[in-house]
């Protein structure tokens, strides 16, 4: 596999993982006992930590990409696994 393909697929896993990671470890202002700023949604996070989200996203994406690449190299699950024509 070319390095550009690896980079593109890893980037896709990273973006997808960001959507998985964002809802976790989020506390609203109400949950931490703070006061809402006028105009603030009640569901808005009290503190936004992009570095923490990026770290967790990188970890999750690396694990998922590692599984993907392992399957690419060792063919754990192949197209023949899903061949439904041989009944």
C-alpha positions, -999 to +999 in steps of 0.1 A: +000+000+000+013+034-009+021+059+019-004+084+003-032+057+006-022+051+042-024+088+050-058+092+033-073+062+050-059+072+084-073+107+079-107+092+073-105+071+104-093+101+124-123+123+113-148+094+119-132+088+154-136+125+162-174+121+160-172+090+183-150+107+209-166+142+211-197+132+232-177+115+259-162+133+290-184+164+283-200+181+313-225+209+309-225+240+330-255+227+349-236+194+358-206+213+372-227+237+391-218+268+371-240+297+359-251+299+323-240+329+303-269+348+287-275+331+253-257+299+261-275+267+253-281+244+283-265+215+264-233+234+257-201+221+273-188+239+303-152+237+291-141+229+256-108+210+255-097+205+219-063+190+229-079+163+249-104+155+221-075+154+196-055+130+218-084+106+223-093+108+186-057+100+176-057+070+200-090+056+187-081+062+151-047+045+155-063+014+170-090+013+142-064+019+115-041-008+130-070-033+127-077-022+092-041-025+081-037-058+099-067-071+079-052-056+047-019-075+052-032-108+067-066-109+051-085-119+082-118-110+066-119-111+028-144-108+001-148-146+001-161-144+036-192-125+024-197-146-007-234-155-005-236-172-039-222-206-027-252-219-008 
